[in-house]
């Protein structure tokens, strides 16, 4: 039968058994000389010191491995973050570029609309100013034209034998100067014998049957008209020719026939 010591050793872990064997090898007998005891003691101390150094070296190696892993993880983390940033930066730049382009297009559209509105405003203001100027001139000329008509009638009624008289020549000079000033203001006289009747410029006060001229021809101007550009200040009062009726033609023919 195996002894009790071997049974006890077999029940312990291998590491503990190895340690016990090592201690057994360096165990000191109970009765040894002092020199042998001191040598055994030194051997035991060196064995424990070696074991302690081995354990310390193993711990140091494990610590160094942990430190290396930690350093490697620390070094790999910025690389992973850099890769993530490198992947997200182009998308962010594209979004910012798209937003800036949209903002630029909106600003350009607003500028074009503002410029068009300003051009329309300038055109409208220019047109309104021109219309206001013509309206003011028309109001003034409408008050001045009767005086010009009276001057024209006075010159027309002057006797021929007094045409060379100084005061008659002075009236002619005043009439010419008034006509020149009106022409410089853009005022023109409308209505003349022989023109075609136009209801925009002329006002027919009566008609006269005439066979020698086309129908609608102005025969006589009773009162001249005036206009500024396309704006009529006063229409010309005229007498217009009309075609003779068949009854009047037959009466004329009978009246002209010789009597037997």
WOZIVEN-V956303 format. One record per residue. N is the residue number from 1. SS is DSSP state (H for helix, E for strand, L for the rest). PSI is psi in whole degrees, -180 to 180 (* if undefined). Layout:
{{N:SS:PSI} {N:SS:PSI}}
//
This chain:
{{1:L:143} {2:L:150} {3:L:172} {4:H:-31} {5:H:-45} {6:H:-38} {7:H:-38} {8:H:-39} {9:H:-38} {10:H:-22} {11:L:-9} {12:L:161} {13:L:156} {14:H:-38} {15:H:-40} {16:H:-39} {17:H:-41} {18:H:-40} {19:H:-39} {20:H:-39} {21:H:-40} {22:H:-40} {23:H:-31} {24:H:-38} {25:H:-32} {26:L:14} {27:L:149} {28:L:128} {29:L:158} {30:L:-38} {31:L:94} {32:L:158} {33:L:159} {34:H:-39} {35:H:-41} {36:H:-37} {37:H:-44} {38:H:-41} {39:H:-41} {40:H:-36} {41:H:-45} {42:H:-40} {43:H:-40} {44:H:-40} {45:H:-43} {46:H:-37} {47:H:-45} {48:H:-38} {49:H:-41} {50:H:-41} {51:H:-39} {52:H:-42} {53:H:-39} {54:H:-43} {55:H:-41} {56:H:-40} {57:H:-39} {58:H:-42} {59:H:-40} {60:H:-42} {61:H:-42} {62:H:-39} {63:H:-41} {64:H:-39} {65:H:-41} {66:H:-41} {67:H:-42} {68:H:-42} {69:H:-41} {70:H:-42} {71:H:-41} {72:H:-42} {73:H:-40} {74:H:-37} {75:H:-34} {76:H:-25} {77:H:-48} {78:H:-35} {79:H:-43} {80:H:-41} {81:H:-38} {82:H:-40} {83:H:-41} {84:H:-43} {85:H:-40} {86:H:-30} {87:H:-31} {88:H:-25} {89:H:-47} {90:H:-40} {91:H:-41} {92:H:-40} {93:H:-41} {94:H:-41} {95:H:-44} {96:H:-40} {97:H:-42} {98:H:-41} {99:H:-42} {100:H:-39} {101:H:-43} {102:H:-40} {103:H:-40} {104:H:-41} {105:H:-40} {106:H:-42} {107:H:-41} {108:H:-42} {109:H:-41} {110:H:-40} {111:H:-43} {112:H:-42} {113:H:-42} {114:H:-41} {115:H:-42} {116:H:-41} {117:H:-39} {118:H:-41} {119:H:-42} {120:H:-38} {121:H:-44} {122:H:-42} {123:H:-42} {124:H:-41} {125:H:-41} {126:H:-43} {127:H:-42} {128:H:-38} {129:H:-42} {130:H:-43} {131:H:-39} {132:H:-39} {133:H:-43} {134:H:-39} {135:H:-41} {136:H:-42} {137:H:-40} {138:H:-41} {139:H:-40} {140:H:-44} {141:H:-33} {142:H:-28} {143:H:-24} {144:H:-27} {145:H:-40} {146:H:-36} {147:H:-41} {148:H:-36} {149:H:-42} {150:H:-38} {151:H:-40} {152:H:-40} {153:H:-35} {154:H:-41} {155:H:-34} {156:H:-26} {157:L:-3} {158:L:134} {159:L:145} {160:H:-32} {161:H:-15} {162:H:10} {163:L:-30} {164:L:1} {165:L:144} {166:H:-40} {167:H:-30} {168:H:-41} {169:H:-34} {170:H:-39} {171:H:-41} {172:H:-40} {173:H:-42} {174:H:-42} {175:H:-43} {176:H:-39} {177:H:-40} {178:H:-41} {179:H:-39} {180:H:-43} {181:H:-43} {182:H:-38} {183:H:-38} {184:H:-29} {185:L:-2} {186:L:11} {187:E:132} {188:E:149} {189:E:138} {190:E:150} {191:L:115} {192:L:148} {193:L:141} {194:L:-15} {195:L:161} {196:E:136} {197:L:131} {198:L:116} {199:L:-17} {200:L:-33} {201:L:-21} {202:E:154} {203:E:114} {204:E:119} {205:E:-22} {206:E:168} {207:E:160} {208:E:131} {209:E:121} {210:L:133} {211:L:-14} {212:L:-10} {213:L:156} {214:L:153} {215:L:138} {216:L:7} {217:E:139} {218:E:123} {219:E:-38} {220:E:143} {221:E:109} {222:E:-36} {223:E:121} {224:L:152} {225:E:166} {226:E:149} {227:E:152} {228:E:108} {229:L:-121} {230:L:6} {231:E:124} {232:E:122} {233:E:-45} {234:E:126} {235:L:154} {236:E:134} {237:E:120} {238:E:164} {239:E:128} {240:E:143} {241:E:143} {242:E:160} {243:L:138} {244:L:148} {245:L:157} {246:H:-34} {247:H:-43} {248:H:-35} {249:H:-41} {250:H:-39} {251:H:-37} {252:H:-38} {253:H:-41} {254:H:-37} {255:H:-29} {256:H:-14} {257:L:143} {258:L:145} {259:L:136} {260:L:*}}
//
